[in-house]
Amino acid sequence: MIYLDYAATVPMLDEVREAMREAEEKFFANASALHTPGHLAMNEIEKTRELLARLIGAEPSEIIFTSGASESNNTVVRTFEGCQIETSPLEHHSIIEVAKVYRGRKLPKLYSYMLANNETGEFLKMPSIDKSEYNDSLLFEAKDDWGHELVTDRRRGYLHSDLTQVLGKVPINVRDLGLDYATFSAHKIGGPVGVGALYVRKGVPFKPLIIGGNQENKRRGGTYNTVGIIGFGTAINRVLKEKTWARYDTEVRKLRDMLAKRILAEIPGSSLNTDITPGASLPNILNASFRAAEGESIQLYLDAEGIIVSTGSACAAGDTKPSHVLMAKTGDAEVAHSSIRFSFGLSSTTEDVERVMEVLPGIVKRLQQISTIS
């Protein structure tokens, strides 16, 4: 099998799998318990918190563990219920859909812009935000019903970024980016599915999404997924030790660009939805369209050849509507319907590209021949 869907999920690393097996035996206790096994489990959780904080330039106390990026995104947006919420039309559905439900008119305003898009890999321009202090009355109550402090500063705007696709691919410093909130997911770097994190800068508004426990300093209730968090920490540790972003910028980018150039040269009617100019996009994602060839059909034909790709975000799989990202970018439904996302990882090889180009031109030609689109 040739796996080129790393943007959807990275296969679990061997060292992560081994660390989680060991954790099941050694750190099985409830991490919130006061006994020794509980303390040992909590120590491991705190190690992961420190590792992630080091990787993104944050303080450990600013990290909250969640079930994944969608929960983290929902938590941030729902904190600003009734407030002005501005998002890019290229955001993940876990931002766009929840913002439709909870946005209002009052201040302060939340801006939510992902740093790099999950379908095209292209970097987005962060908005300019007025963060000046002001003397208006607080628009959040001082405390919520559970006694959580909701706001300690009075600013007109706050910035959140979904950094799910970026982690491990490029260097990240949340302070340099001017972020108040940031979202992460373990399975994008070879950790387990079902574990994520949310960066919340000290002093910004925050309301817990999941209530019913004192975990995470009362910011996210529920029994800790200790084994999963340990797996996340193991994956983060590899990123830190290997500085994986350097390999992505050289080895992986070379493969991505090789495929892009061969598609354009060898497949009539092809075009790129990803700008592969250095610095314009993540080094591992390539989104391409093939005129008069339906994307899902291409995906299925490639799958039959043992080549795994996607037609866009895995979270939108089964949705027959054209990609909202490509519609916002191109306004062309045909381009959106005929798109394929190839995404590479650290295990990808030149042979993978060669195999794709052995079969892809023939698949596209066959579909174009039977298409009703001229």
N, C-alpha and C positions, 0 to 999 in steps of 0.2 A: 504493500500500500504506500502511495505517495501522499502524504498529508500536507496540504497547503491551506489549512483553515485555522492557523494559530491565533488569528484575531478573535475567533470565537472562543477557543479554549486551548491552552497549551497542555499537551500530555503531561501527566504528573511525573515529576522528576524521581528517579530511583531513590535519591537520598531523602526526599520528602516521604515517599512510601515507607522507607525503613524507619524514619524518625517517628512516623505516626504509629507504626506497629509497636515500637518500643514504648511510646506514650500510652498506648492502650493498656500495657502491662504495668507501667510505673506511675502514671499520673491519671488514674481512672477516677479518683475521688472528686467530689464537687468542690470546685475551686473557691467557693464562697464559705466553705465550712471552716471552723476554727481549729480542727484537729490537724495533726502533722501531715497526713496525706493531702489535706486540703491546701495547706500552706505550700507544699511542694508543687502542687498543680498550679497555684497562683504564681509562684516564682517563675515557672516556665512561660506563663502568659505575659508576665512583665518583661521577660527577656525579648519576646516578640515585639512588644510595644516599644521597647528601647531601640530595637533594630530598625523598625519602620520609621521612627522619629529621626534616627540618624540618616537614613536614606533620603528623606524628603526635607530635612532641615527644620524639623519641628521639635517641640518639647514632648517627652513621653506623656505628660498629663493632657496633651491636646489630641491624643489618639483615642478613638472609641471603636471597639470591635463590633461588627455587625454580621449579618448573614450574607452580605454581598453588596455590590454596587447599587442595585435597585433600591434596597432598603436605605442605604446611605443617601441616595438622591432624594428619595421620598422624605426622609427625616429633615433634610435641609429645607426643601420647598414648603413642607407643612409647618415648619417653624415660622414662616412668613405668611401664614394664612391671613387673608384679608388685605395683604399689602400688595404694592406694585411688584410684579415679577416679570422680568424681561429675560427671554431666552433666545438663542439662535434657532432658526428653523432646522438646523442640522443636528440638533441635540438628540440624545437617546430617548426612546419612548418613556422611560421612567422619569424623565424631566418634563417632557412636553405634555404628557397626559395628566400628570398630577398638577402641573401649573395651570392647566385649563380649569381644574376644579377649585383650586385654592387661591388664585390671584384675586386681588381687589384693588382698591384705589389709594389706600392710606400709605404713608411713609413709616419706616424706612423702606427702601427699595432693594430687592434682591436681583442681582444679575447672575445668571447661570450660563456660562459658556465653556464648553469642553475645549481643552487645549489642542487636541487633535481628534478629528472625526473618526469614528469606528468603521465606517464603510469605505471612505476614500483615503483615509490616513492623513489628509491635509490638515495643516495647522490653521487654527482660526485666530483672528485678531481679537485680543482681549479688549473689552470696552473701557473707555475712560470714565472713571467713577469719581464723583464728588464725595470725598471722605472727610470733609471739613466738619468740625463740631458745630452744633447749633443749640439754641436755648429753648426750642419748642418743648412742650410737655411730652413726656415719654409716650410713645405710641404702643409700647408693650407695658403690661402691668409689671410691677417690680418683681413679683413672684407668681408662679402659676399655682394651681390647686394642690400641688404636691410639694410646694416650698422651693422649687427650683428658681434660681436667679435667672431671669430671662434677658436682661440687658444691663450692662454696666457702662457702656459709652453711648453717646448720642450722635450717630452719624447718619447721613442721608442715604448712603448706599453700601451694600455688602457684596462681595464677589465670591461666587462658588465656581469651581471647575471640576468636571468629571475627568479625572486623570487615569481612568481605568486602562486605556490603551497605551498610555505613555510610560507607565511604571516599568523600569528596567530597560526601556528602549532609548531614552535620552535622560541626561542628568536632570533632576528635579530639585528645586528649592522653593518651598511654598512661600517663604517670606520675600524672596527675590521676585516672585510672580505677583506679589501683593494680594495673596488669597486669604480669605477669611474661613473658607470651607473647601475641602477637597475629598474626592471619592476614590476608593481603591478596591480591587478585587483580587483574591489570592490566585484564582485559576488562570489569570492572564500571565503569570510568571512561573507556572509549573507547580503551584500549590494546589490544594484541594478545592473542589467546588463547594459552595455554601459558606464561605468565610470571606469577609471583607472588612474594610475599615473606613472610618470617617475622621478627617482632620477638622477640628473646630478650634479656631484661634481663641486664645484666652480673652475673655471680656465681650465676646460677640453674643447676640441673641441665640438662644437654643431652647427648644422644647423637645423632650423625648418622644419618640414615636411609639416605643413599646414600654408600657408601664406595668409595674407589678413586682418590682424587686429593687434591691439596692446596688445591683451590679453596675460596673462602670461609673462609680460615683453618682449613682441614681440617674445616669443619663441614658441607660439602655437596659431594661429589665430582662430577665431570663437567665437560665442556667448557662454557664460558659461552655462553649464548644472547645474544650481544652485541647483535644487531639487535633482538631482542625486548625486552631490557632498556632499550635506547635508546628504543624505542617507549613503554615503560612510563614512562620519565622524561619524555617529551614530554607524555603525558597528565597526569602529576602536575603538571608545570609549568603546564598550563592551569588545573588546580584551584586552584593557589596564586595565580596571577595574577588569575583571575576571582572567587576566593572563591565557588566554585560553590554551596556550602552556603546562601548567602544567596538565590540564585535558586531553589533547591529549596524553601526555606522560604516563598517568596512566590509566584512564578509557578507552580511545579509543584504545590505544595499546593493552590492555587486550582483547578486542573484536576482533581486527584484528588477533592477535596471536591465539586466540581460533579457529577462522574459519580456519586459515592456518593449524593448527595441525589436525583438524577434516577432512579437505579435503584430506590430505595426508594419514590419517589412514583409511578413509572410502570409498575412490573412487579410484579404480584401474586405473593405467595409468596417475595419476595426478602428477604434478610437480609444483614447485613455481618458478616464474620469479623475485620475490622480495626476497631479503635477509632480513629476519626478525630478524637477530642478532641485539641486542640493539646498537643503534648508526649508523647502516648501512643504514637505510631508514626512511622516514617519518612514524609516528606511525599510519596513517590512511589508507594507500594504500596497497592493496594486489593484485598482478597480478599472476594468476595461469593458467596453461595449462592442457588440458585433451586430451590425445592421442586418435586419431581417432574420435574425436568429434569436429565439426566445431564451432568456437566461436560464430558466429552470430546466429547459430541455438540454441545454449545454451541460448544466450541472449533473443531470441524471446520466447522460452519455459518458461524461468523464468518470462518474462514480462506477459505472459498469466496467471501466478500464482500470479501476483501482486508484483513481486520482480524486482526492477529496478537496473540494472548494466550496464556496457559498455564493449565494446571489445577493448577499448584503448582510445585515445584522441577523445573527442567529436568533435573537429574541423576537424577530418579526417573521420567523419561518412559518409558512402556512398561510400568510397574508397574501392574497392575490393582488392587492393594490400595488402600484409601482412604488419603488423606494421613495419615501418622503425626502430623503437626503438628496437623491439625484434629481428629483422633481424641483426641489428648491435651488439646486445648483444649475440645472440645465433648462428646466421648464419643458422638457421633451419626454413624453411618456414612452416613446419607442426606445429612446436611449436608456431610460430607467428599466424597462422590461427586458432589455437585451444585455444586461450587465452581469458580470461575474467578478467576485472579489477573490483574488489570490493573496494569501498572507503567509509569510515565511517565518521560520523560527531558527534557532541556533543549530538545529539538527538538519536543516535543509541543505541540499547539495546541488552541484551543477548537473548531476545526473537527473535530478528531479525536473529541472527546467527542460533538459533534453527530451525526457519522456513526455512531458506536457506537449511539447512542440511536435512530437511524433504523431500525436493523435488529435490535437485540438484543431488544426486547419481542416482536416477531413470532416470532423464533426460539424464545424461551422458551415462548411460548404454544403454538406448534405441538408442541413436545416434551411439554409438560404435557398436551395433549389426547390424545396417544397413550400416555402413561405408564400403567403398571398401579398406580402409587402414588397413592392418593387424597389 
